[in-house]
Amino acid sequence: MNRRPIILGGKDLEPEEVPPPVTERTLPHKWLPKEALPLYSDKGEADMYLFKTAEEKVRNHALSKVDEGLEVMGFLLGEVFTDHGHEYTVVRDVATTDLEATSVSVKFDPEGFEALFATLECARFRYVLVGWYHSHPGHGCFLSSTDIATQKGMFDRPYHTALVVDPVRKHIDAFCLSKGEVKRRKFLVYWDEFQNPYHGESVRVRKLL
Ligand SMILES: [Zn+2]
């Protein structure tokens, strides 16, 4: 991936001061692996808030390729805000395109990648590219050396998040770069008043795309 999609819409960011989603409508993800839990033991602010429907799209995209053992990937689209000096992102939606995937790697089909940008540009998409997601079916959640190279090459801003989902182990975790080092990122799923992300006990698999 050589093309560097800095910010859709092209202008520099001046994050607005906006309070984050209220605590009553946020929850840590149910698929967080054990090693991530210490980060969630306090009530401290999260760095990313993932809208319920965007979360469903990511999870269902990953689950849709489990039988074939394929990785999936897409962009996290949203906004960057500050709250009393704390910068955070809100992921409102995700976008993806044709993929060239195997069980251990995934990349956007070069033509599909261009097409996706063209589509987003045409739509005058107002969201910022705040990160990317991809899956590791059965491999657990971490950033591989290729993932780190992708992060450094395309998502090196402090607000850029790499969301990794393992639809086989049912794990999800988020990472970012801090001074060039990979760091786990605290994120919460949030929803609007009229939604409840964990209605009932089981996760409903829904065909996407
Ligand atoms: Zn990976």
Boltz pocket constraint, residues with backbone or C-beta under 6 A from the ligand:
constraints:
  - pocket:
      binder: B
      contacts: [[A, 104], [A, 134], [A, 135], [A, 136], [A, 142], [A, 143], [A, 144], [A, 147]]
      max_distance: 6.0
